[in-house]
Amino acid sequence: MAASTWKGFITFGLISVPIRLFSAARYSHIRFHEVHRKCGNRVHQQLYCPYDEEVVPRDEIVMGYETDDGKMVIIDPQELKALQPQSSTEMEISQFVYLDEVDPIYFETSYFSVPEEAGRRAYGLILNTMKQMKIAAIAKVTMHQRDRTIIIRPYDNGLTIHTLYYPNEIHEVPGYGKEPPKSQNRQELSLAEQFAKTLIKPFEPEKFHDDYQASVRELIENKAKGKAVPIALKGKKLAPVIDLATALKNSIANKKASGATASKRNSAARTAKGRKSA
């Protein structure tokens, strides 16, 4: 099992549940190394002190905070550890909310909580209560030298925890949401709804893939084998649409045509399969 990122208790009134947190998701990508083009070997980064004009080994690195007047205050890790509040080992449920009242923009990092053996029964009680009432819990926890507000919610027979951004961490972008949307006529809205309905499908995350990463991996494999590098086809050049109604009508027609083609292809495949089995 992967290393846990936090160990402590969920508290619900006088009930305490010992748990461990594990990262629920991790960004996945192909990692490249920095290499010297001349020889193809990896380069090494060094920590250099311009004052002493020397390379500094990592065991001589400490944490420092620069004040407004340019003074550097050295902080010892043990000094930070002594400041850790109760929430560093305990996440106390302070309130419950309905999940649809929490906008997803506040969600930051996701964790799976796994109960210790002694807390499984109490863990199940909290989980089943929240599932039955269709609610989520708000609590606070100290992680990575920060006080974090978190939301705890039932997911796949367990309690998933999301750290939340604070309101001051949600950026304001000039121009976003400041102007009311341009008005559309009834025909445009009707056509837009008609086209949108053709795209409504169940959410099946296993069908989504990182095609770019797959192309990068293919590029690496081809170059490693000395094969020709495939040239990516450029997409068509786009421009703002002026005649919305006509564009929507054409979109609907194209969707119907592609659907009919796919249906014929599937039908032919089923027929061929039937012939083979016969």
C-alpha positions as CSV (number, residue, x, y, z in Angstrom):
1,M,0.0,0.0,0.0
2,A,1.2,3.5,-0.8
3,A,2.5,5.7,2.1
4,S,-0.2,7.6,3.9
5,T,-0.1,11.4,3.8
6,W,-1.8,12.0,7.2
7,K,-2.7,10.0,10.3
8,G,-5.1,11.0,12.9
9,F,-8.8,10.9,13.9
10,I,-12.2,11.9,12.5
11,T,-14.3,13.1,15.5
12,F,-18.0,13.1,15.5
13,G,-19.2,14.4,18.9
14,L,-17.7,11.9,21.4
15,I,-17.0,9.3,18.6
16,S,-13.4,9.2,17.4
17,V,-12.3,7.2,14.4
18,P,-8.6,6.5,13.8
19,I,-7.9,6.9,10.0
20,R,-5.1,7.3,7.5
21,L,-5.3,9.5,4.4
22,F,-4.0,8.4,1.0
23,S,-3.9,10.5,-2.2
24,A,-7.0,9.6,-4.2
25,A,-5.6,10.8,-7.5
26,R,-2.3,11.8,-8.9
27,Y,-1.5,13.8,-12.1
28,S,0.1,11.3,-14.6
29,H,2.4,12.4,-17.4
30,I,5.5,11.3,-19.2
31,R,8.5,12.7,-17.4
32,F,11.5,14.0,-19.4
33,H,15.0,14.5,-18.0
34,E,17.2,17.5,-18.8
35,V,20.2,16.2,-20.7
36,H,23.3,17.6,-22.4
37,R,22.6,17.7,-26.1
38,K,26.3,17.2,-26.9
39,C,26.6,13.8,-25.1
40,G,23.1,12.8,-24.2
41,N,23.8,12.4,-20.5
42,R,21.7,13.8,-17.7
43,V,22.8,17.1,-16.1
44,H,22.8,17.6,-12.3
45,Q,21.4,20.7,-10.6
46,Q,23.4,22.1,-7.8
47,L,22.5,24.4,-4.9
48,Y,24.9,27.4,-5.2
49,C,25.5,30.1,-2.6
50,P,26.6,33.3,-4.4
51,Y,27.7,34.9,-1.1
52,D,30.2,32.2,-0.2
53,E,30.7,31.3,-3.9
54,E,30.3,27.6,-3.2
55,V,28.1,24.6,-3.9
56,V,26.0,23.9,-0.8
57,P,25.2,20.3,0.2
58,R,21.6,19.5,1.1
59,D,22.3,18.7,4.7
60,E,23.3,22.4,5.2
61,I,20.0,23.7,3.7
62,V,17.5,25.1,6.3
63,M,14.2,27.1,5.9
64,G,14.3,30.8,6.0
65,Y,11.8,33.6,5.6
66,E,12.8,37.0,4.2
67,T,11.2,40.0,6.0
68,D,10.2,43.2,4.3
69,D,13.5,44.9,5.3
70,G,15.5,42.1,3.7
71,K,16.4,40.3,6.9
72,M,16.4,36.4,6.7
73,V,14.8,34.7,9.7
74,I,15.9,31.0,10.0
75,I,13.2,28.6,11.1
76,D,13.9,25.2,12.6
77,P,11.4,22.3,11.6
78,Q,11.1,21.5,15.3
79,E,9.9,25.0,16.0
80,L,7.1,24.6,13.4
81,K,6.2,21.2,14.8
82,A,5.7,22.8,18.3
83,L,3.1,25.1,16.8
84,Q,0.9,22.4,15.4
85,P,-2.6,22.7,16.7
86,Q,-5.0,19.9,17.7
87,S,-6.2,19.7,14.1
88,S,-2.8,18.3,13.1
89,T,-4.0,14.9,14.5
90,E,-7.8,15.4,14.6
91,M,-10.4,16.5,12.1
92,E,-13.5,17.4,14.1
93,I,-16.8,17.5,12.1
94,S,-18.1,21.0,12.8
95,Q,-21.2,20.9,10.5
96,F,-23.0,18.9,7.8
97,V,-24.0,20.3,4.4
98,Y,-25.8,19.2,1.3
99,L,-23.1,18.5,-1.3
100,D,-24.8,20.3,-4.2
101,E,-24.5,23.5,-2.1
102,V,-20.7,23.3,-2.4
103,D,-19.5,24.7,-5.8
104,P,-16.8,22.4,-7.3
105,I,-14.5,25.4,-7.8
106,Y,-13.6,25.1,-4.1
107,F,-12.3,21.5,-4.4
108,E,-8.6,21.2,-4.3
109,T,-7.0,17.8,-3.5
110,S,-8.7,14.5,-3.0
111,Y,-7.9,11.8,-0.4
112,F,-9.2,8.3,0.5
113,S,-9.6,7.8,4.2
114,V,-8.9,4.3,5.5
115,P,-10.0,3.4,9.0
116,E,-7.7,1.6,11.4
117,E,-9.0,-1.8,12.6
118,A,-10.2,-0.5,15.9
119,G,-12.3,2.2,14.2
120,R,-14.1,0.3,11.5
121,R,-17.4,0.1,13.2
122,A,-17.6,3.8,14.0
123,Y,-16.3,4.6,10.5
124,G,-19.2,2.6,9.0
125,L,-21.7,4.4,11.3
126,I,-20.6,7.8,10.0
127,L,-20.5,6.6,6.4
128,N,-23.9,5.0,6.5
129,T,-25.5,8.0,8.3
130,M,-24.1,10.4,5.7
131,K,-25.2,8.1,2.8
132,Q,-28.7,7.8,4.2
133,M,-29.1,11.5,4.8
134,K,-27.3,12.4,1.6
135,I,-25.0,14.9,3.3
136,A,-21.3,15.8,3.5
137,A,-19.3,16.9,6.5
138,I,-17.2,20.0,7.0
139,A,-14.1,19.8,9.2
140,K,-10.7,21.4,9.7
141,V,-7.3,19.7,9.5
142,T,-3.6,20.8,9.6
143,M,-1.7,19.3,6.7
144,H,1.7,20.3,5.1
145,Q,2.0,23.3,7.5
146,R,-1.4,24.7,6.6
147,D,-4.8,24.8,8.2
148,R,-7.1,23.3,5.7
149,T,-10.9,23.3,5.6
150,I,-12.1,19.9,4.3
151,I,-15.3,18.3,3.1
152,I,-15.9,14.6,3.8
153,R,-18.3,12.7,1.6
154,P,-19.4,9.1,1.0
155,Y,-17.8,7.7,-2.2
156,D,-17.6,4.0,-3.3
157,N,-18.3,2.5,0.2
158,G,-15.8,4.8,1.9
159,L,-15.2,8.4,3.1
160,T,-13.4,10.6,0.6
161,I,-11.9,13.8,1.8
162,H,-11.3,17.0,-0.3
163,T,-9.3,19.9,0.8
164,L,-11.1,23.2,-0.1
165,Y,-9.7,26.4,-1.4
166,Y,-10.5,29.5,0.8
167,P,-12.6,32.2,-0.9
168,N,-9.5,34.5,-1.1
169,E,-7.7,31.8,-3.1
170,I,-10.3,31.9,-5.8
171,H,-9.0,34.3,-8.4
172,E,-10.9,37.2,-9.9
173,V,-10.3,37.5,-13.7
174,P,-11.1,40.8,-15.3
175,G,-14.1,40.5,-17.5
176,Y,-15.3,37.2,-16.2
177,G,-19.0,37.2,-15.4
178,K,-19.1,41.0,-15.4
179,E,-21.3,41.3,-18.5
180,P,-24.7,39.7,-18.9
181,P,-24.7,37.0,-21.7
182,K,-25.7,38.2,-25.1
183,S,-29.4,37.6,-25.8
184,Q,-30.4,34.8,-28.2
185,N,-33.6,34.5,-30.1
186,R,-36.0,31.6,-29.6
187,Q,-34.9,29.7,-32.7
188,E,-31.2,29.7,-31.6
189,L,-32.0,28.5,-28.1
190,S,-34.3,25.8,-29.4
191,L,-31.6,24.6,-31.9
192,A,-28.9,24.7,-29.2
193,E,-31.0,22.6,-26.9
194,Q,-31.8,20.1,-29.7
195,F,-28.1,19.7,-30.5
196,A,-27.1,19.5,-26.8
197,K,-29.6,16.6,-26.3
198,T,-27.8,14.6,-29.0
199,L,-24.7,14.8,-26.9
200,I,-26.2,13.8,-23.5
201,K,-24.7,10.4,-22.4
202,P,-24.0,8.7,-19.1
203,F,-20.7,9.8,-17.4
204,E,-18.3,6.9,-18.0
205,P,-14.8,8.1,-16.9
206,E,-13.1,4.9,-18.2
207,K,-13.8,6.1,-21.7
208,F,-11.7,9.2,-21.4
209,H,-8.0,9.0,-22.2
210,D,-5.0,11.4,-22.6
211,D,-4.5,11.1,-26.3
212,Y,-1.6,13.6,-26.3
213,Q,0.4,11.5,-23.8
214,A,-0.3,8.4,-26.0
215,S,1.1,10.3,-29.0
216,V,4.2,11.3,-27.0
217,R,4.8,7.7,-25.9
218,E,4.5,6.6,-29.5
219,L,7.0,9.3,-30.5
220,I,9.5,8.0,-27.9
221,E,9.0,4.4,-28.9
222,N,9.5,5.2,-32.6
223,K,12.6,7.2,-32.0
224,A,14.0,4.5,-29.7
225,K,13.6,2.0,-32.5
226,G,14.9,4.3,-35.2
227,K,11.5,4.5,-36.9
228,A,10.1,7.5,-38.8
229,V,8.4,10.1,-36.6
230,P,4.6,10.4,-37.4
231,I,3.6,13.9,-38.4
232,A,0.5,15.2,-36.6
233,L,-2.3,16.5,-38.7
234,K,-3.2,20.1,-37.9
235,G,-6.8,20.8,-37.1
236,K,-8.9,23.2,-39.1
237,K,-8.6,26.9,-38.5
238,L,-11.5,28.2,-36.5
239,A,-13.2,31.6,-36.5
240,P,-16.1,33.2,-34.6
241,V,-19.5,32.0,-35.8
242,I,-21.8,34.8,-36.9
243,D,-24.8,32.9,-38.1
244,L,-25.6,30.8,-35.0
245,A,-28.8,29.2,-36.3
246,T,-27.2,27.9,-39.5
247,A,-24.2,26.6,-37.6
248,L,-26.5,24.7,-35.2
249,K,-28.6,23.2,-38.0
250,N,-25.4,21.9,-39.7
251,S,-24.2,20.5,-36.4
252,I,-27.4,18.6,-35.9
253,A,-27.3,17.3,-39.5
254,N,-23.6,16.2,-39.1
255,K,-24.4,14.5,-35.8
256,K,-27.3,12.5,-37.4
257,A,-25.1,11.5,-40.3
258,S,-22.3,10.3,-38.1
259,G,-24.8,8.4,-36.0
260,A,-26.2,6.7,-39.0
261,T,-22.7,5.8,-40.2
262,A,-21.8,4.4,-36.8
263,S,-25.1,2.4,-36.7
264,K,-24.4,0.8,-40.1
265,R,-20.8,0.0,-39.1
266,N,-22.0,-1.7,-35.9
267,S,-24.7,-3.6,-37.8
268,A,-22.2,-4.9,-40.3
269,A,-19.8,-6.0,-37.5
270,R,-22.6,-7.9,-35.8
271,T,-23.5,-9.6,-39.1
272,A,-19.9,-10.6,-39.7
273,K,-19.6,-11.9,-36.2
274,G,-22.8,-14.0,-36.6
275,R,-21.5,-15.5,-39.8
276,K,-18.2,-16.5,-38.1
277,S,-20.0,-18.1,-35.2
278,A,-22.3,-20.0,-37.6
